[in-house]
Amino acid sequence: MKFTKKLLILVTIIVALGGLSLFGPLKKKPEASQDGSSALPAAAKVSVITVEKTPLLRKGFEENSTIEAIERVVVYPKVTGRLEFFHVRQGDPIEKGQVVAVLDHRDIDAQIASLKARIAVAEAQVAEARAALNNAKTERERYERLLKEGFSTQQQLDNKVTAYLQAEARYKLSEATVLQTRSELKNLEVTLSEYYIKSPITGTVLNDYAHTTGAMMGPSLAVVEIANVETLKAVVKVPEARAIGLEKGMKGWIRSDGLGDKVFEGAIERISPFVKEDTRTVQVEVYVVNGQNGSRLVPGMFARVFIVRQEAENALVVPVDAVIKESEAKVLLVKDGKIKETPVKIGIETDSVLQITEGVAEGDIVVISGGRLLKDGDAVEVSQQ
């Protein structure tokens, strides 16, 4: 009997303890806020940037190019001769018409001297023939008067007329001889000028081919290579898809690895009117004034050209991710810790940034990540980028 009472008391205690664990004071009720409402959700965390102006925003594309001279010429002699003087060397500046080299021209000098002597003799013969012609004319006129007065016969007059005609022919022949000899002299003087090899352009000597005095020169042997390097051109092979819309006058910014960070401003001067079939490219020439930034571009140099399609100064820009493009473009501004949806107008678009022409101002705080699901008025916690 005593054992049964003890067992009943033990079961009762166990049940009581189980009830306390399920329904007892260990379970707490949710706490209410002071105003009786539930606790507010935490503010969303977003990354933001401050809208700033960039001094110059450009949109375009970059292509490889080769720097070439607009004026470039290899000079060959027209005559054969031994090199007597060589007046320039590689890198020297040179003016149009300046003598580059002189070939031995003693044979031509001798021929010219001989022709000048022949001209002197021919001119003396002209003077003699002129005197004989004047005398024959006087005799003819005298016999014409004598015939009228009856003191001469017709045959005598005819003889004087014939003598006059002969004298006139000799005079004309002597004059023609002078003209012919002078023409030969002029031809020889032109030939002599070819022994003085001159520059056809103003520029710089690119190559002097290491010529030395005494070397034999001829029409097949180049004397010098000269180029005008004051204005150069960057020749760009533009893929046909990119060539659409290119116009003369568009800017092209040129840089070369060999000149470090230096950039040269040029402009499109020529655009090929056709697409090259084998490469499907259009040749574009960007002219650039040499000597910018204290450095000189060199013909044959490899360069990169950034052709500018659009540009704007002092442009307000934001990262591409900051703009939400739906029915209209908008950004999420942060003002007083809350989101404000703001429509914007976009100007120049690049791969990394967009120009904003309306809707934001310099100094505005714009969400760039973490705000896609937020709406107007949502509270946010910002992290500045």
C-alpha positions as CSV (number, residue, x, y, z in Angstrom):
1,M,0.0,0.0,0.0
2,K,2.8,2.4,0.9
3,F,4.6,1.5,-2.3
4,T,1.5,2.5,-4.4
5,K,1.3,5.9,-2.7
6,K,4.9,6.7,-3.4
7,L,4.6,5.7,-7.1
8,L,1.5,8.0,-7.5
9,I,3.4,11.0,-5.9
10,L,6.4,10.5,-8.3
11,V,4.2,10.4,-11.4
12,T,2.4,13.6,-10.3
13,I,5.7,15.5,-9.9
14,I,6.9,14.4,-13.3
15,V,3.7,15.6,-15.0
16,A,3.9,18.9,-13.1
17,L,7.5,19.5,-14.3
18,G,6.5,18.8,-17.9
19,G,3.7,21.3,-17.8
20,L,6.0,24.0,-16.5
21,S,8.5,23.4,-19.4
22,L,5.7,23.7,-21.9
23,F,3.5,26.4,-20.5
24,G,5.4,27.9,-17.6
25,P,7.1,31.3,-17.3
26,L,10.0,30.3,-19.4
27,K,8.0,31.4,-22.6
28,K,8.2,35.2,-23.0
29,K,5.7,37.3,-24.9
30,P,6.9,39.6,-27.7
31,E,7.8,43.1,-26.4
32,A,5.9,46.0,-27.7
33,S,7.4,49.3,-28.6
34,Q,6.8,52.3,-26.5
35,D,4.0,53.5,-28.8
36,G,2.5,50.0,-28.8
37,S,3.5,49.1,-32.5
38,S,5.8,46.3,-33.7
39,A,9.6,47.0,-34.2
40,L,10.6,48.7,-37.6
41,P,12.6,46.5,-40.2
42,A,16.3,47.3,-40.5
43,A,17.3,49.9,-43.2
44,A,18.6,48.5,-46.5
45,K,22.3,48.7,-47.1
46,V,23.3,50.4,-50.5
47,S,26.5,51.5,-52.2
48,V,26.4,55.1,-53.4
49,I,28.6,57.7,-55.2
50,T,28.6,61.4,-55.2
51,V,27.8,62.9,-58.6
52,E,30.8,64.8,-60.0
53,K,31.8,66.6,-63.2
54,T,34.4,65.3,-65.5
55,P,36.5,67.9,-67.3
56,L,36.1,66.2,-70.7
57,L,34.0,63.2,-71.6
58,R,34.7,61.4,-74.9
59,K,32.9,58.6,-76.8
60,G,34.5,56.9,-79.7
61,F,36.8,54.0,-80.6
62,E,40.5,53.2,-80.8
63,E,42.3,51.6,-83.7
64,N,45.9,50.8,-84.5
65,S,47.6,53.0,-87.1
66,T,50.9,53.8,-88.8
67,I,52.3,57.3,-88.9
68,E,53.1,58.5,-92.4
69,A,54.4,61.7,-94.0
70,I,52.0,63.6,-96.2
71,E,54.9,64.6,-98.4
72,R,57.6,62.0,-98.9
73,V,59.9,61.6,-101.8
74,V,63.0,59.5,-102.8
75,V,65.3,61.6,-105.0
76,Y,67.1,59.9,-107.9
77,P,69.6,61.6,-110.3
78,K,68.5,61.9,-114.0
79,V,72.1,61.7,-115.2
80,T,75.1,59.5,-114.5
81,G,78.2,60.9,-112.9
82,R,80.7,60.6,-110.1
83,L,79.6,62.2,-106.8
84,E,81.6,65.4,-106.2
85,F,79.9,66.9,-103.2
86,F,77.2,65.7,-100.8
87,H,75.8,68.5,-98.7
88,V,73.3,66.9,-96.3
89,R,73.0,64.0,-93.9
90,Q,70.3,62.0,-92.3
91,G,68.2,64.2,-89.9
92,D,69.2,67.5,-91.5
93,P,66.4,70.0,-92.3
94,I,66.2,71.0,-95.9
95,E,64.4,73.6,-98.0
96,K,62.8,73.2,-101.4
97,G,65.4,73.8,-104.1
98,Q,68.3,73.3,-101.8
99,V,71.3,71.5,-103.4
100,V,71.6,68.0,-101.9
101,A,74.5,66.7,-104.0
102,V,76.7,67.6,-107.0
103,L,77.9,65.2,-109.7
104,D,81.1,65.7,-111.7
105,H,80.1,67.9,-114.7
106,R,83.4,68.9,-116.3
107,D,82.4,67.3,-119.7
108,I,79.2,69.4,-119.7
109,D,81.2,72.5,-118.8
110,A,83.5,71.9,-121.8
111,Q,80.5,71.5,-124.1
112,I,78.9,74.6,-122.9
113,A,82.1,76.6,-123.4
114,S,82.4,75.3,-126.9
115,L,78.8,76.3,-127.7
116,K,79.3,79.7,-126.3
117,A,82.3,80.1,-128.6
118,R,80.2,79.0,-131.6
119,I,77.6,81.5,-130.6
120,A,80.2,84.2,-130.6
121,V,81.3,83.2,-134.1
122,A,77.7,82.9,-135.4
123,E,76.9,86.4,-134.0
124,A,79.9,87.8,-135.9
125,Q,78.7,86.1,-139.0
126,V,75.3,87.7,-138.4
127,A,76.9,91.2,-138.2
128,E,78.8,90.5,-141.4
129,A,75.7,89.2,-143.2
130,R,73.7,92.3,-142.0
131,A,76.4,94.6,-143.5
132,A,76.4,92.7,-146.8
133,L,72.6,92.8,-146.9
134,N,72.5,96.6,-146.3
135,N,75.1,97.1,-149.1
136,A,73.1,94.9,-151.5
137,K,70.0,96.9,-150.7
138,T,71.7,100.1,-151.4
139,E,73.0,98.8,-154.8
140,R,69.5,97.6,-155.7
141,E,67.9,100.9,-154.9
142,R,70.6,102.8,-156.8
143,Y,70.2,100.7,-160.0
144,E,66.4,101.2,-159.8
145,R,67.0,104.9,-160.0
146,L,69.5,104.6,-162.8
147,L,67.1,102.4,-164.8
148,K,64.4,105.1,-164.5
149,E,66.9,107.8,-165.6
150,G,68.1,105.6,-168.6
151,F,71.6,105.1,-167.3
152,S,71.2,101.4,-166.6
153,T,69.8,98.3,-168.2
154,Q,67.2,95.9,-166.8
155,Q,69.7,93.1,-166.7
156,Q,72.0,95.1,-164.5
157,L,69.1,95.8,-162.1
158,D,68.2,92.2,-162.1
159,N,71.7,91.3,-161.1
160,K,71.5,93.7,-158.2
161,V,68.2,92.3,-157.1
162,T,69.6,88.8,-157.1
163,A,72.6,89.9,-155.1
164,Y,70.3,91.5,-152.6
165,L,68.2,88.3,-152.2
166,Q,71.3,86.2,-151.7
167,A,72.6,88.6,-149.0
168,E,69.2,88.5,-147.3
169,A,69.3,84.7,-147.3
170,R,72.8,84.6,-145.9
171,Y,71.7,87.0,-143.1
172,K,68.7,84.9,-142.2
173,L,70.8,81.8,-142.2
174,S,73.4,83.3,-139.9
175,E,70.6,84.4,-137.5
176,A,69.1,80.9,-137.6
177,T,72.5,79.5,-136.8
178,V,72.7,81.7,-133.7
179,L,69.3,80.7,-132.6
180,Q,70.1,77.0,-133.1
181,T,73.3,77.2,-131.1
182,R,71.6,79.1,-128.3
183,S,69.0,76.4,-128.1
184,E,71.7,73.8,-127.9
185,L,73.3,75.8,-125.1
186,K,70.0,76.0,-123.2
187,N,69.6,72.2,-123.5
188,L,73.1,71.7,-122.1
189,E,72.5,74.2,-119.3
190,V,69.4,72.1,-118.4
191,T,71.5,69.0,-118.5
192,L,74.1,70.7,-116.3
193,S,71.4,71.6,-113.8
194,E,70.7,67.9,-113.4
195,Y,74.2,67.4,-112.1
196,Y,73.1,69.6,-109.2
197,I,70.6,67.4,-107.4
198,K,68.1,69.5,-105.5
199,S,65.3,68.8,-103.0
200,P,61.8,69.0,-104.5
201,I,60.2,69.7,-101.1
202,T,60.9,71.3,-97.8
203,G,61.4,68.7,-95.0
204,T,63.9,66.5,-93.3
205,V,66.4,64.1,-94.7
206,L,65.2,60.6,-93.6
207,N,67.9,58.6,-95.4
208,D,71.2,59.6,-96.9
209,Y,72.1,56.1,-97.9
210,A,75.6,56.6,-96.6
211,H,76.9,58.0,-99.9
212,T,80.5,59.2,-100.0
213,T,82.4,61.5,-102.4
214,G,83.6,59.7,-105.5
215,A,80.8,57.1,-105.7
216,M,79.3,56.6,-109.1
217,M,75.6,57.7,-109.3
218,G,73.0,57.0,-111.8
219,P,69.2,57.0,-112.5
220,S,68.7,53.7,-110.7
221,L,70.5,54.7,-107.5
222,A,68.7,56.8,-104.8
223,V,70.5,59.8,-103.5
224,V,68.3,60.8,-100.5
225,E,64.9,60.3,-99.0
226,I,63.1,63.4,-97.8
227,A,59.8,63.9,-96.0
228,N,57.9,66.9,-94.7
229,V,57.4,66.0,-91.0
230,E,55.8,69.2,-89.9
231,T,52.3,67.7,-90.6
232,L,51.9,63.9,-90.5
233,K,49.0,61.6,-90.9
234,A,48.0,58.5,-89.0
235,V,46.5,56.0,-91.4
236,V,43.8,53.9,-89.7
237,K,42.0,50.9,-91.1
238,V,38.5,51.2,-89.7
239,P,36.1,48.2,-89.8
240,E,33.2,49.1,-92.0
241,A,30.7,48.9,-89.2
242,R,32.6,51.5,-87.2
243,A,33.2,53.7,-90.3
244,I,29.5,54.6,-90.6
245,G,29.0,58.2,-89.5
246,L,32.6,59.3,-89.6
247,E,33.1,62.8,-91.0
248,K,35.9,65.0,-92.0
249,G,37.0,67.2,-89.1
250,M,36.2,64.7,-86.3
251,K,39.0,64.7,-83.7
252,G,41.5,61.9,-83.4
253,W,43.8,61.5,-80.4
254,I,47.1,59.9,-81.2
255,R,49.5,58.2,-78.9
256,S,52.6,56.0,-79.4
257,D,54.2,53.6,-77.0
258,G,57.5,55.1,-77.9
259,L,56.5,58.5,-76.6
260,G,55.1,57.4,-73.3
261,D,51.9,59.1,-72.1
262,K,52.1,62.0,-74.6
263,V,48.9,62.5,-76.7
264,F,48.7,64.4,-79.9
265,E,45.5,66.0,-81.2
266,G,44.6,65.5,-84.8
267,A,41.5,65.6,-87.1
268,I,40.1,63.4,-89.8
269,E,41.2,64.8,-93.2
270,R,40.4,62.0,-95.6
271,I,38.0,59.1,-95.6
272,S,38.3,56.5,-98.4
273,P,35.1,56.4,-100.5
274,F,35.1,52.5,-100.7
275,V,35.5,49.5,-98.4
276,K,38.5,47.3,-99.1
277,E,37.1,43.9,-100.0
278,D,39.9,41.7,-98.5
279,T,39.9,43.3,-95.1
280,R,36.4,44.9,-95.0
281,T,37.9,48.1,-93.7
282,V,37.8,51.8,-94.7
283,Q,41.0,53.8,-94.8
284,V,40.9,56.9,-92.7
285,E,43.6,59.5,-92.5
286,V,44.0,61.6,-89.3
287,Y,46.3,64.7,-89.9
288,V,48.3,65.9,-86.9
289,V,50.7,68.8,-86.5
290,N,54.0,67.4,-85.3
291,G,56.1,68.7,-82.4
292,Q,53.2,68.8,-79.9
293,N,54.2,68.3,-76.2
294,G,57.8,68.9,-77.1
295,S,58.1,65.5,-79.0
296,R,58.2,64.6,-82.6
297,L,56.3,61.8,-84.3
298,V,58.3,59.9,-86.9
299,P,57.1,58.4,-90.2
300,G,56.7,54.7,-89.9
301,M,56.0,54.8,-86.2
302,F,53.3,52.5,-84.8
303,A,50.5,54.4,-83.0
304,R,47.0,54.1,-81.6
305,V,44.3,56.5,-82.6
306,F,41.2,57.2,-80.6
307,I,38.5,58.7,-83.0
308,V,36.1,60.9,-81.1
309,R,32.4,60.6,-82.1
310,Q,31.0,62.7,-79.3
311,E,32.5,64.8,-76.5
312,A,31.3,67.2,-73.8
313,E,33.1,69.4,-71.4
314,N,32.3,69.6,-67.6
315,A,29.9,66.7,-68.0
316,L,27.9,65.3,-65.0
317,V,28.6,61.5,-65.1
318,V,27.5,58.5,-63.2
319,P,28.4,54.8,-63.5
320,V,26.4,52.8,-65.9
321,D,25.0,50.7,-63.0
322,A,23.5,53.8,-61.4
323,V,20.9,54.3,-64.1
324,I,17.8,52.1,-64.2
325,K,16.4,51.9,-67.7
326,E,12.7,51.0,-67.8
327,S,10.0,53.0,-69.5
328,E,12.1,56.0,-68.7
329,A,15.6,56.3,-67.3
330,K,15.9,57.0,-63.6
331,V,18.3,57.0,-60.7
332,L,17.9,56.4,-57.0
333,L,18.9,59.5,-55.0
334,V,19.5,59.3,-51.3
335,K,18.1,62.3,-49.4
336,D,17.8,62.4,-45.6
337,G,18.5,58.7,-45.5
338,K,15.7,57.7,-47.8
339,I,15.3,56.7,-51.4
340,K,14.0,59.2,-54.0
341,E,13.3,57.9,-57.5
342,T,14.4,60.6,-60.0
343,P,13.9,60.6,-63.8
344,V,16.9,61.6,-65.8
345,K,17.9,62.4,-69.3
346,I,21.0,60.7,-70.7
347,G,23.6,62.4,-73.0
348,I,26.8,60.6,-74.0
349,E,26.9,56.9,-73.2
350,T,30.2,55.0,-72.8
351,D,30.9,51.5,-71.6
352,S,31.6,52.6,-68.1
353,V,29.8,55.9,-67.5
354,L,26.7,57.9,-68.6
355,Q,26.4,61.6,-69.0
356,I,23.3,63.0,-67.2
357,T,22.0,66.2,-68.8
358,E,18.8,66.6,-66.6
359,G,17.6,65.2,-63.3
360,V,20.7,65.4,-61.0
361,A,23.1,68.0,-59.8
362,E,26.7,68.0,-58.8
363,G,27.0,66.7,-55.3
364,D,23.9,64.5,-55.3
365,I,24.2,61.0,-53.8
366,V,23.2,58.3,-56.2
367,V,22.7,54.6,-55.5
368,I,25.0,52.3,-57.6
369,S,24.2,48.9,-56.1
370,G,21.8,47.3,-53.7
371,G,18.8,49.4,-54.6
372,R,17.1,47.6,-57.4
373,L,14.2,46.4,-55.2
374,L,13.8,49.6,-53.3
375,K,11.0,52.1,-53.8
376,D,10.5,55.8,-53.2
377,G,10.7,56.6,-49.5
378,D,12.5,53.4,-48.3
379,A,15.1,54.0,-45.6
380,V,18.7,53.1,-46.5
381,E,22.1,52.8,-44.9
382,V,24.7,54.1,-47.3
383,S,28.2,52.9,-48.0
384,Q,30.3,55.5,-50.0
385,Q,32.3,54.2,-53.0
